[in-house]
Amino acid sequence: MAKMTEEQIQEQLAGRPGWTRKDAKWLVKKYRFPQYMKGIEFVQHTAMTAEALNHHPMIAIEYKMVTISVTTWSEGGITPLDFELMDRCDRLYGSMCGPG
């Protein structure tokens, strides 16, 4: 899977609220949860989803905040696979906590 161009990345980011560009290789979003264990549940589901996609994000847990950082390691940058995982994370969060 080839890296995306800057134009493609910006176009895709425009429709994904909360996701930001950290640098040339990383896209990041913070998810806030009402309880610590909801965040842990989100991380567990995210990890299983990522494994099924053979895509492995950086995940940081800070009490009720979970930060997901994505890049495609094998390509050294951002690919459509990152956006697939981002969308799945957003849908999972929406099913757990409502839109946000």
C-alpha positions as CSV (number, residue, x, y, z in Angstrom):
1,M,0.0,0.0,0.0
2,A,1.6,3.3,-1.1
3,K,2.0,6.4,0.9
4,M,-0.6,9.1,0.2
5,T,0.3,12.5,-1.1
6,E,-0.1,15.6,1.0
7,E,-3.1,16.7,-1.0
8,Q,-4.8,13.3,-0.5
9,I,-4.1,13.3,3.3
10,Q,-5.5,16.8,3.7
11,E,-8.6,15.9,1.7
12,Q,-9.2,12.8,3.8
13,L,-8.6,14.7,7.1
14,A,-11.2,17.3,6.2
15,G,-14.0,14.9,6.8
16,R,-12.7,13.4,10.1
17,P,-13.3,15.7,13.0
18,G,-10.8,15.6,15.9
19,W,-8.0,13.9,13.8
20,T,-4.9,16.1,13.5
21,R,-1.6,15.9,11.7
22,K,1.2,15.5,14.2
23,D,3.9,15.5,11.5
24,A,4.7,14.0,8.2
25,K,4.2,10.4,9.5
26,W,1.5,10.6,12.1
27,L,-2.2,11.3,12.5
28,V,-3.6,11.6,16.1
29,K,-6.9,11.8,17.9
30,K,-7.8,12.0,21.6
31,Y,-10.9,10.3,22.8
32,R,-12.4,11.2,26.2
33,F,-14.4,8.6,28.2
34,P,-16.8,9.0,31.2
35,Q,-15.0,6.3,33.2
36,Y,-11.5,4.8,33.1
37,M,-12.8,1.3,32.3
38,K,-14.7,2.6,29.2
39,G,-11.4,3.8,27.9
40,I,-9.9,0.4,28.6
41,E,-12.7,-1.3,26.8
42,F,-12.2,1.0,23.8
43,V,-8.5,0.2,23.8
44,Q,-9.2,-3.6,23.8
45,H,-11.6,-3.3,20.9
46,T,-9.3,-1.0,19.0
47,A,-6.4,-3.4,19.5
48,M,-8.5,-6.3,18.1
49,T,-9.6,-4.3,15.2
50,A,-6.0,-3.2,14.4
51,E,-4.8,-6.7,14.6
52,A,-7.5,-7.9,12.2
53,L,-6.3,-5.2,9.8
54,N,-2.6,-6.1,10.4
55,H,-2.2,-2.4,11.4
56,H,-0.8,-1.4,14.7
57,P,-1.3,2.1,16.1
58,M,0.4,3.8,19.1
59,I,-2.1,3.8,21.9
60,A,-1.7,5.9,25.1
61,I,-4.0,5.7,28.1
62,E,-4.2,8.7,30.4
63,Y,-6.9,8.0,32.9
64,K,-10.1,8.8,31.0
65,M,-8.3,9.9,27.8
66,V,-7.1,7.6,25.1
67,T,-4.8,8.9,22.4
68,I,-4.6,6.9,19.1
69,S,-1.7,7.7,16.8
70,V,-1.6,6.0,13.3
71,T,1.0,5.6,10.6
72,T,1.7,2.7,8.3
73,W,5.0,1.4,9.6
74,S,5.8,-0.6,6.5
75,E,5.4,2.4,4.2
76,G,7.0,4.9,6.5
77,G,4.1,7.3,6.4
78,I,0.3,7.7,5.9
79,T,-1.7,5.3,3.7
80,P,-5.4,4.6,3.2
81,L,-5.0,1.8,5.8
82,D,-4.6,4.6,8.4
83,F,-7.9,6.2,7.4
84,E,-9.6,2.8,7.6
85,L,-8.5,2.3,11.2
86,M,-9.3,5.9,12.0
87,D,-12.9,5.4,10.7
88,R,-13.3,2.2,12.7
89,C,-12.0,3.9,15.9
90,D,-14.5,6.7,15.4
91,R,-17.4,4.3,14.8
92,L,-16.4,2.3,17.9
93,Y,-16.3,5.4,20.0
94,G,-19.7,6.5,18.6
95,S,-21.2,3.2,19.6
96,M,-19.8,3.4,23.1
97,C,-20.2,7.1,23.9
98,G,-22.4,8.7,21.2
99,P,-21.2,11.1,18.5
100,G,-18.0,13.0,19.3
